[in-house]
């Protein structure tokens, strides 16, 4: 049975998203454990600032060359080829050969391109570090460059893994794809727990490399079972590869401006008080928790289906509306939970060792401003993927450029006025504006986005969230006389009791208001659990055995 689970093709967006979300939850819990280890060992200080700064340039290369190709071009083009060869026709064998030839061609392009850039990055790590960390001392810049050189091994590994993962997504084999991030975080944890003892802070960088290798190696067997085998060749003028590059250029530019945004934040944070870059990253990791579990999971799961009906306005609207409502079903209450319980969350997750109360206050304020835009950050990946499914990556680029310019301008102003919390507030404002711009343009492109149905659902979510939030806030005071809030156990009990109260009240209100998303999500899971062969449509309703 375990073997069959990993080979299962999942056609329901809801079930696929739930699977990815479950794996994302496990991965992000490991990420929380990772951050707790780092915070307790080093605190919010210069050591972790160096560690996070060392990520910036390697991440830039990975995001530009790999994510751009994957999200904008590879999956739609490869999906169209495998849809052809999965049909029983006389051309299916030729399409099969063409599809796997495309995978190898893209992989070999990537090996040459990313390999060359990584080598250049290793050679020029110190000058690059000086550019992005002008506020660091010369000694800290040298230390950052040393870690950066090690981390330059990860873009190549993650790049290969990204292409293999794109193959699995196209075949709707979401199980292994969704498990891979677990192994990435495991590698980083190994680095934090053991490699640091052997190699000092450099052990953290080697943990990142180990995680990237594990992320790759876990996906390869499943791709091979689908028919992939590696061959070294490059067709410089392959039609499908050129299509990917053409679609990739605007997406890469979009990612470039996003990465420039992160570089600007790194530059600004390096000039603020020691630990500001660490605070920003820790708070960002915490707010990314629900975004990754719900927003990105649903967007990833929906992308193949969106690509398949991209130019059928009625069908793509139905897919979009259903996915948008499911994301907001989780993100509206998640926003309230984080705002209400942010102090408890931070103390439970990070409050150990060298991470003191002053670090907690800074992280708490930063997290609160991040949370204001959770709904936008979680739904932007879906909005963008609708454009990509229709092979239009220019609109997201221009809108992304506008939002990043706004973010940089606000960061310069608010960062000086409010410190690291101002950077988070600027980030939230820019994301909310990006969401609004994308929605307007998508409405102009497709027309009716099922807005009335979405608004009715959001009204139900908001009603449940407000009532649940009030009772959760009151419940904090109810339990406080019976616990010791100076101890981890007391803070954890308060967090658990208030969080449980919130979830139960929210579920009850959604039940009473007959929320379609509430019933649809759990019905879909129950019909599928544990991966029984139940045919489920994209609305989450069982149609037969």
C-alpha positions as CSV (number, residue, x, y, z in Angstrom):
1,X,0.0,0.0,0.0
2,X,2.8,2.4,0.9
3,X,4.4,1.8,-2.5
4,X,1.0,2.5,-4.2
5,X,0.6,5.8,-2.4
6,X,3.8,7.1,-3.9
7,X,2.7,6.1,-7.4
8,X,-0.8,7.6,-7.0
9,X,-2.0,10.2,-9.6
10,X,-4.1,12.8,-7.8
11,X,-6.5,14.7,-10.0
12,X,-8.5,16.5,-7.4
13,X,-7.1,20.0,-6.7
14,X,-8.5,19.9,-3.1
15,X,-6.9,16.5,-2.3
16,X,-3.6,17.3,-4.0
17,X,-3.5,20.6,-2.1
18,X,-4.3,18.8,1.2
19,X,-1.5,16.4,0.5
20,X,1.0,19.1,-0.3
21,X,-0.2,21.1,2.7
22,X,0.3,18.1,5.0
23,X,3.8,17.6,3.8
24,X,4.4,21.4,3.9
25,X,3.2,21.3,7.5
26,X,5.7,18.6,8.4
27,X,8.5,20.4,6.6
28,X,7.7,23.8,8.2
29,X,7.4,22.2,11.6
30,X,11.0,21.0,11.0
31,X,11.7,24.6,9.9
32,X,10.4,25.9,13.2
33,X,12.6,23.4,15.0
34,X,15.5,24.5,12.9
35,X,14.8,28.2,13.7
36,X,14.5,27.4,17.4
37,X,17.9,25.6,17.4
38,X,19.5,28.6,15.6
39,X,17.8,31.2,17.8
40,X,18.7,29.4,21.1
41,X,22.3,28.8,20.0
42,X,23.1,32.2,18.6
43,X,20.3,34.6,19.6
44,X,19.3,37.5,17.3
45,X,22.8,38.7,16.8
46,X,25.5,39.1,14.2
47,X,26.3,35.4,13.8
48,X,22.8,34.7,12.4
49,X,22.9,37.9,10.4
50,X,25.9,36.6,8.6
51,X,24.2,33.2,8.1
52,X,21.1,34.8,6.5
53,X,23.1,37.2,4.4
54,X,25.1,34.3,3.0
55,X,21.9,32.9,1.5
56,X,21.1,35.9,-0.6
57,X,23.2,35.6,-3.7
58,X,22.9,31.8,-4.1
59,X,19.2,32.1,-3.6
60,X,19.1,34.8,-6.3
61,X,20.7,32.5,-8.9
62,X,18.3,29.6,-8.0
63,X,15.2,31.8,-8.2
64,X,16.1,33.5,-11.4
65,X,17.2,30.6,-13.5
66,X,15.2,27.7,-12.1
67,X,12.0,29.0,-10.6
68,X,11.5,31.3,-13.6
69,X,11.8,28.4,-16.1
70,X,9.6,26.1,-14.0
71,X,6.8,28.3,-13.0
72,X,6.4,30.1,-16.3
73,X,7.4,27.7,-19.0
74,X,8.5,24.1,-18.2
75,X,5.4,22.8,-16.5
76,X,2.9,24.1,-19.1
77,X,5.0,23.0,-22.1
78,X,5.9,19.6,-20.6
79,X,2.3,19.1,-19.5
80,X,1.0,19.6,-23.0
81,X,3.5,17.0,-24.4
82,X,2.6,14.3,-21.9
83,X,-1.1,15.0,-22.3
84,X,-0.6,14.1,-26.0
85,X,1.4,11.0,-25.4
86,X,-0.9,9.7,-22.7
87,X,-3.7,9.6,-25.3
88,X,-3.8,6.4,-27.3
89,X,-2.9,7.6,-30.8
90,X,-0.3,6.8,-33.4
91,X,1.9,9.8,-32.5
92,X,2.1,9.0,-28.8
93,X,5.5,7.3,-28.9
94,X,7.0,10.3,-30.7
95,X,5.4,12.6,-28.2
96,X,6.9,10.5,-25.4
97,X,10.3,10.8,-26.9
98,X,9.9,14.5,-27.4
99,X,8.8,15.1,-23.8
100,X,11.7,13.3,-22.2
101,X,14.1,14.9,-24.7
102,X,12.8,18.3,-23.5
103,X,13.6,17.3,-19.9
104,X,17.1,16.4,-20.7
105,X,17.7,19.4,-22.8
106,X,16.5,21.8,-20.1
107,X,18.6,19.9,-17.5
108,X,21.7,20.2,-19.5
109,X,21.1,23.9,-20.2
110,X,20.7,24.3,-16.4
111,X,23.8,22.4,-15.6
112,X,25.9,24.7,-17.9
113,X,24.2,28.0,-16.9
114,X,23.9,27.5,-13.1
115,X,27.2,25.7,-12.9
116,X,29.0,28.6,-14.6
117,X,27.2,31.3,-12.4
118,X,27.9,29.3,-9.2
119,X,31.6,29.1,-10.2
120,X,31.7,32.9,-10.8
121,X,29.9,33.4,-7.5
122,X,32.5,31.3,-5.6
123,X,35.4,33.3,-7.1
124,X,33.8,36.8,-6.5
125,X,32.0,36.0,-3.2
126,X,33.7,38.7,-1.2
127,X,33.0,41.7,-3.6
128,X,29.4,40.5,-3.9
129,X,29.1,40.3,-0.1
130,X,30.5,43.8,0.3
131,X,27.7,45.1,-2.0
132,X,24.8,43.5,-0.1
133,X,26.1,44.0,3.4
134,X,27.6,47.5,3.5
135,X,26.7,47.8,7.2
136,X,28.8,44.8,8.2
137,X,32.3,45.1,9.5
138,X,35.1,43.9,7.2
139,X,35.6,40.8,9.4
140,X,31.9,40.0,9.2
141,X,31.9,40.5,5.4
142,X,34.8,38.0,5.1
143,X,32.8,35.5,7.2
144,X,29.7,36.0,5.1
145,X,31.7,35.4,1.9
146,X,33.1,32.2,3.3
147,X,29.6,30.8,3.9
148,X,28.4,32.1,0.6
149,X,31.0,30.1,-1.3
150,X,29.8,26.9,0.3
151,X,26.2,27.7,-0.3
152,X,26.9,28.2,-4.0
153,X,26.8,24.4,-4.3
154,X,23.1,24.4,-3.5
155,X,21.6,26.2,-6.5
156,X,22.9,23.5,-8.9
157,X,21.4,20.7,-6.7
158,X,18.2,22.5,-6.2
159,X,18.0,23.4,-9.8
160,X,18.2,19.8,-10.9
161,X,15.7,18.9,-8.2
162,X,13.4,21.6,-9.4
163,X,13.2,20.2,-12.9
164,X,12.6,16.7,-11.6
165,X,9.9,18.1,-9.3
166,X,8.3,19.8,-12.3
167,X,8.1,16.4,-14.0
168,X,6.3,14.9,-11.0
169,X,3.9,17.9,-10.8
170,X,3.1,17.5,-14.5
171,X,2.2,13.9,-14.0
172,X,0.2,14.9,-10.8
173,X,2.5,12.7,-8.7
174,X,2.4,15.1,-5.7
175,X,3.4,12.7,-2.9
176,X,7.1,12.6,-3.4
177,X,7.3,16.1,-4.7
178,X,5.6,17.4,-1.5
179,X,7.9,15.3,0.7
180,X,11.2,16.6,-0.7
181,X,11.2,19.9,1.3
182,X,11.2,17.7,4.5
183,X,14.6,16.4,3.5
184,X,15.9,19.9,2.7
185,X,15.1,21.0,6.3
186,X,16.5,17.8,7.7
187,X,19.8,18.6,6.1
188,X,19.9,22.1,7.6
189,X,19.0,20.6,11.0
190,X,21.8,18.1,10.7
191,X,24.1,21.1,10.0
192,X,22.9,23.0,13.0
193,X,23.1,20.1,15.4
194,X,26.2,18.3,14.3
195,X,28.2,20.0,11.5
196,X,28.5,23.2,13.6
197,X,30.4,21.1,16.3
198,X,32.9,20.0,13.6
199,X,33.3,23.1,11.4
200,X,31.9,26.0,13.4
201,X,29.4,28.4,11.7
202,X,30.5,26.9,8.3
203,X,28.6,23.8,9.4
204,X,25.4,25.7,8.9
205,X,26.3,26.2,5.2
206,X,27.2,22.6,4.7
207,X,23.9,21.7,6.2
208,X,22.2,23.7,3.4
209,X,24.2,21.8,0.8
210,X,23.2,18.5,2.4
211,X,19.6,19.5,2.4
212,X,19.7,20.4,-1.3
213,X,21.2,17.0,-2.1
214,X,18.5,15.2,-0.2
215,X,15.8,17.3,-1.8
216,X,17.1,16.1,-5.2
217,X,17.9,12.4,-4.5
218,X,14.4,11.6,-3.0
219,X,12.7,12.6,-6.2
220,X,14.8,10.9,-8.8
221,X,13.4,7.3,-8.4
222,X,9.8,8.4,-9.0
223,X,10.8,10.3,-12.2
224,X,12.7,7.2,-13.4
225,X,9.6,5.1,-12.8
226,X,7.6,7.5,-15.0
227,X,10.1,7.0,-17.9
228,X,12.9,9.5,-17.3
229,X,16.5,8.6,-18.0
230,X,19.3,11.1,-18.1
231,X,21.2,11.7,-21.4
232,X,23.7,14.4,-22.1
233,X,22.9,16.3,-25.2
234,X,21.9,19.8,-26.1
235,X,19.6,20.9,-28.9
236,X,20.4,24.6,-29.1
237,X,17.4,25.4,-31.2
238,X,14.8,22.9,-29.9
239,X,11.4,24.5,-30.4
240,X,10.0,23.5,-27.0
241,X,13.0,24.6,-25.1
242,X,12.9,28.0,-26.9
243,X,9.3,28.3,-25.9
244,X,10.3,27.8,-22.3
245,X,13.0,30.4,-22.6
246,X,10.6,32.9,-24.2
247,X,8.0,32.4,-21.4
248,X,10.8,32.4,-18.8
249,X,12.2,35.8,-19.6
250,X,9.4,38.0,-18.2
251,X,9.0,35.6,-15.2
252,X,12.8,35.8,-14.6
253,X,12.6,39.5,-14.7
254,X,9.7,39.3,-12.2
255,X,11.8,37.2,-9.9
256,X,14.7,39.4,-10.5
257,X,12.9,42.5,-9.1
258,X,11.6,40.4,-6.2
259,X,15.2,39.3,-5.4
260,X,16.4,42.8,-5.8
261,X,13.7,43.7,-3.2
262,X,15.2,41.1,-0.8
263,X,18.7,42.4,-1.5
264,X,17.6,45.9,-0.7
265,X,16.1,44.6,2.6
266,X,19.4,42.9,3.4
267,X,21.3,46.1,2.6
268,X,19.0,48.2,4.8
269,X,18.9,45.6,7.7
270,X,22.7,45.4,7.7
271,X,22.8,49.1,8.6
272,X,20.3,48.8,11.4
273,X,21.0,47.4,14.9
274,X,22.7,44.1,15.2
275,X,20.3,41.2,14.8
276,X,17.8,43.1,12.6
277,X,18.4,40.8,9.6
278,X,17.9,37.8,11.8
279,X,14.6,39.3,13.3
280,X,13.3,40.0,9.8
281,X,14.1,36.4,8.6
282,X,12.7,34.7,11.8
283,X,9.5,36.7,11.6
284,X,9.2,36.1,7.9
285,X,9.7,32.4,8.4
286,X,6.9,32.3,11.0
287,X,4.4,34.3,8.8
288,X,5.4,32.1,5.8
289,X,4.1,29.0,7.8
290,X,0.4,29.3,6.8
291,X,1.3,30.8,3.4
292,X,3.3,27.7,2.5
293,X,0.8,25.2,3.9
294,X,-2.3,26.7,2.4
295,X,-1.6,29.4,-0.2
296,X,1.3,27.8,-2.1
297,X,0.0,24.3,-1.6
298,X,-3.3,25.1,-3.3
299,X,-1.6,27.1,-6.1
300,X,0.8,24.3,-6.9
301,X,-1.9,21.7,-6.9
302,X,-4.2,23.9,-9.1
303,X,-1.5,24.8,-11.7
304,X,-1.7,21.6,-13.9
305,X,-5.5,21.9,-13.9
306,X,-5.4,25.6,-14.7
307,X,-2.9,24.9,-17.5
308,X,-5.2,22.3,-19.0
309,X,-8.2,24.6,-19.3
310,X,-6.3,27.9,-19.6
311,X,-8.2,29.3,-22.5
312,X,-11.7,28.1,-21.5
313,X,-12.9,31.1,-19.5
314,X,-15.8,29.3,-17.8
315,X,-13.7,26.3,-16.7
316,X,-10.7,28.4,-15.6
317,X,-13.0,30.7,-13.6
318,X,-14.5,27.7,-11.8
319,X,-11.0,26.3,-10.9
320,X,-9.8,29.8,-9.8
321,X,-12.9,30.5,-7.7
322,X,-12.8,27.2,-5.9
323,X,-9.1,27.4,-5.2
324,X,-9.3,31.1,-4.1
325,X,-12.1,30.3,-1.6
326,X,-10.3,27.3,-0.2
327,X,-7.1,29.4,0.4
328,X,-9.1,32.3,2.1
329,X,-11.0,29.7,4.2
330,X,-7.7,29.1,5.9
331,X,-5.9,32.4,5.6
332,X,-8.5,34.7,7.1
333,X,-8.5,32.9,10.4
334,X,-4.7,32.3,10.3
335,X,-4.2,36.1,10.1
336,X,-6.3,36.7,13.3
337,X,-4.6,33.8,15.1
338,X,-1.1,35.1,14.4
339,X,-2.0,38.7,15.4
340,X,-3.8,37.6,18.6
341,X,-1.2,35.0,19.7
342,X,2.0,36.3,18.2
343,X,3.7,36.8,21.6
344,X,2.9,33.3,22.7
345,X,3.9,31.8,19.3
346,X,7.3,33.5,19.4
347,X,8.1,32.5,23.0
348,X,7.1,28.9,22.3
349,X,8.9,28.6,19.0
350,X,12.0,30.8,19.6
351,X,12.1,31.7,23.3
352,X,15.1,29.6,24.5
353,X,18.7,30.0,25.2
354,X,20.2,33.3,23.9
355,X,16.9,34.5,22.4
356,X,15.8,36.9,25.1
357,X,12.7,39.1,25.8
358,X,14.0,42.1,23.8
359,X,14.4,39.8,20.8
360,X,10.9,38.6,21.4
361,X,9.4,42.1,21.4
362,X,11.2,43.0,18.2
363,X,10.1,39.8,16.5
364,X,6.5,40.1,17.8
365,X,6.2,43.6,16.3
366,X,7.7,42.6,13.0
367,X,5.4,39.5,12.8
368,X,2.3,41.6,13.5
369,X,3.0,43.9,10.5
370,X,3.8,40.9,8.3
371,X,0.4,39.3,9.2
372,X,-1.5,42.2,7.8
373,X,-0.9,41.0,4.3
374,X,-1.2,37.2,4.8
375,X,-4.3,37.1,2.6
376,X,-2.5,38.8,-0.2
377,X,0.7,36.8,0.1
378,X,-1.2,33.6,0.1
379,X,-3.4,34.3,-3.0
380,X,-0.8,36.1,-5.2
381,X,0.8,32.7,-6.2
382,X,-2.6,31.6,-7.5
383,X,-3.3,34.8,-9.3
384,X,0.1,34.7,-10.9
385,X,-0.3,31.1,-12.0
386,X,-3.5,31.9,-13.8
387,X,-1.5,34.3,-16.0
388,X,1.2,31.7,-16.4
389,X,-1.3,29.0,-17.4
390,X,-2.5,31.3,-20.2
391,X,1.2,31.7,-21.1
392,X,1.2,35.4,-20.1
393,X,4.1,36.3,-17.9
394,X,4.4,39.9,-18.8
395,X,1.5,41.3,-16.7
396,X,2.8,39.7,-13.4
397,X,6.2,41.2,-14.3
398,X,5.1,44.8,-14.7
399,X,2.8,44.6,-11.6
400,X,5.5,43.0,-9.6
401,X,7.9,45.7,-10.7
402,X,5.5,48.4,-9.5
403,X,5.0,46.7,-6.1
404,X,8.7,46.2,-5.6
405,X,9.4,49.9,-6.3
406,X,6.7,50.8,-3.8
407,X,8.2,48.4,-1.3
408,X,11.8,49.7,-1.7
409,X,10.6,53.3,-1.3
410,X,8.5,52.5,1.8
411,X,11.3,50.4,3.2
412,X,13.8,53.3,3.0
413,X,11.3,55.6,4.8
414,X,9.7,53.2,7.3
415,X,13.0,51.3,8.1
416,X,14.6,54.6,9.3
417,X,11.5,55.5,11.3
418,X,10.5,52.1,12.8
419,X,13.6,49.9,12.4
420,X,13.1,46.3,11.3
421,X,9.3,46.4,12.0
422,X,9.1,49.2,9.4
423,X,10.6,46.8,6.8
424,X,7.8,44.3,7.5
425,X,5.1,47.0,7.3
426,X,6.5,48.2,3.9
427,X,6.5,44.6,2.7
428,X,2.9,44.1,3.7
429,X,1.7,47.3,2.0
430,X,3.5,46.4,-1.2
431,X,2.0,42.9,-1.3
432,X,-1.6,44.2,-0.7
433,X,-1.2,46.6,-3.6
434,X,0.2,43.8,-5.8
435,X,-2.8,41.6,-5.0
436,X,-5.2,44.5,-5.9
437,X,-3.3,45.1,-9.2
438,X,-3.3,41.4,-10.2
439,X,-7.0,41.0,-9.4
440,X,-8.0,44.0,-11.5
441,X,-5.9,42.8,-14.5
442,X,-7.1,39.3,-14.2
443,X,-10.7,40.5,-14.2
444,X,-10.0,42.6,-17.3
445,X,-8.4,39.5,-19.0
446,X,-10.9,36.8,-18.1
447,X,-14.0,38.7,-17.1
448,X,-16.3,37.3,-14.3
449,X,-14.1,35.8,-11.6
450,X,-17.1,34.5,-9.6
451,X,-16.7,37.5,-7.4
452,X,-20.1,37.3,-5.7
453,X,-19.6,33.7,-4.6
454,X,-16.1,34.6,-3.3
455,X,-17.4,37.6,-1.3
456,X,-20.2,35.5,0.2
457,X,-17.7,32.9,1.4
458,X,-15.3,35.6,2.7
459,X,-18.2,37.2,4.7
460,X,-18.8,33.8,6.4
461,X,-15.1,33.3,7.1
462,X,-14.8,36.8,8.5
463,X,-17.8,36.4,10.8
464,X,-16.4,33.1,12.1
465,X,-13.0,34.7,12.5
466,X,-14.2,37.7,14.5
467,X,-16.3,35.7,16.9
468,X,-13.5,33.1,17.3
469,X,-10.9,35.9,17.9
470,X,-12.9,37.5,20.6
471,X,-13.4,34.3,22.5
472,X,-9.7,33.3,22.0
473,X,-8.6,36.6,23.4
474,X,-10.8,36.2,26.4
475,X,-9.6,32.6,27.0
476,X,-6.1,33.9,27.5
477,X,-7.2,35.7,30.6
478,X,-9.3,32.8,31.8
479,X,-6.3,30.4,32.0
480,X,-3.7,32.9,33.1
481,X,-4.5,32.7,36.9
482,X,-3.8,28.9,36.8
483,X,-0.5,28.9,35.0
484,X,3.0,30.3,35.4
485,X,3.6,32.6,32.5
486,X,7.3,32.8,33.2
487,X,7.8,29.2,32.2
488,X,7.6,27.5,28.8
489,X,4.8,25.2,30.0
490,X,2.6,28.1,31.0
491,X,3.1,30.0,27.8
492,X,2.5,26.8,25.8
493,X,-0.7,26.0,27.7
494,X,-2.0,29.5,27.1
495,X,-1.2,29.2,23.4
496,X,-2.8,25.8,23.1
497,X,-6.0,26.7,25.0
498,X,-6.5,30.0,23.1
499,X,-5.7,28.4,19.8
500,X,-8.0,25.4,20.4
501,X,-10.8,27.8,21.4
502,X,-10.3,29.8,18.2
503,X,-10.3,26.7,15.9
504,X,-13.4,25.2,17.5
505,X,-15.4,28.4,17.5
506,X,-14.4,29.1,13.9
507,X,-15.4,25.6,12.8
508,X,-18.7,25.8,14.6
509,X,-19.6,29.2,13.0
510,X,-18.6,27.9,9.5
511,X,-20.8,24.9,10.1
512,X,-23.7,27.0,11.3
513,X,-23.3,29.3,8.3
514,X,-23.2,26.3,6.0
515,X,-19.8,27.3,4.5
516,X,-19.3,25.4,1.3
517,X,-15.5,25.4,1.8
518,X,-15.8,23.9,5.3
519,X,-18.0,21.0,4.1
520,X,-16.2,20.6,0.8
521,X,-12.7,20.4,2.3
522,X,-13.5,17.8,4.9
523,X,-15.8,15.8,2.7
524,X,-13.1,15.6,0.1
525,X,-10.5,14.3,2.7
526,X,-12.9,11.8,4.2
527,X,-13.8,10.4,0.7
528,X,-10.2,10.0,-0.2
529,X,-8.7,8.9,3.1
530,X,-6.5,6.9,3.2
531,X,-5.9,7.4,-0.5
532,X,-8.8,5.1,-1.5
533,X,-9.6,5.1,-5.2
534,X,-12.5,7.4,-5.1
535,X,-13.2,9.6,-8.2
536,X,-13.4,13.2,-7.0
537,X,-14.0,16.2,-9.1
538,X,-12.4,19.5,-8.5
539,X,-15.3,20.7,-6.4
540,X,-14.5,18.0,-3.9
541,X,-17.6,15.9,-4.3
542,X,-17.5,12.2,-4.7
543,X,-19.0,11.0,-8.0
544,X,-18.6,7.2,-7.5
545,X,-16.4,4.3,-6.6
